[in-house]
Amino acid sequence: MRFIILFALVMLSQVATAETVQVKYHGGVALDAFACSDIKEGSDVSRVCYDKAERYMVIQLKTTYYHYCEIDAATVQSLLGAGSKRQFFETRIRGSGKDGPFDCRTHPIPKKYRQ
């Protein structure tokens, strides 16, 4: 009986603490509403996290997280399925110039993620 209670307490404490990552130029973002995919290939794209309801993506390049706003689910799925995730990211998400198609400096950050 004690084991069951202890197990339940441990599980509840894990559910209560959402992972938070530090996004460059933005600050902390809790990932509890995101679907995250760890990337296990030889790319410097390490992780992709996407909140479909908010159309908001957080991507880890090497050890640094960046965010992208108003990004559609089809683009994120294409990124995850791309042979070269870094090349897809550079050409279709980051884009050319400082204001790519999903840059959070020119597209609004969802209210729930604003600092």
Long-range contacts (C-beta under 8 A, 24 or more apart in sequence): 21-49, 21-58, 21-60, 21-65, 22-65, 23-58, 23-65, 23-66, 23-67, 24-64, 24-65, 24-66, 25-66, 26-67, 26-104, 26-109, 26-115, 27-115, 29-58, 29-65, 29-67, 29-113, 31-58, 33-112, 34-58, 37-80, 39-85, 41-85, 43-84, 43-85, 43-86, 44-86, 45-85, 45-86, 45-89, 48-76, 48-79, 48-80, 48-85, 50-76, 51-110, 54-110, 54-112, 54-113, 55-110, 56-109, 56-110, 56-113, 57-93, 57-102, 59-89, 59-93, 61-89, 67-104, 67-109, 67-113, 68-93, 68-100, 68-102, 68-103, 68-104, 69-102, 69-103, 69-104, 69-107, 69-108, 69-109, 69-110, 70-102, 70-107, 70-108, 71-102, 75-102
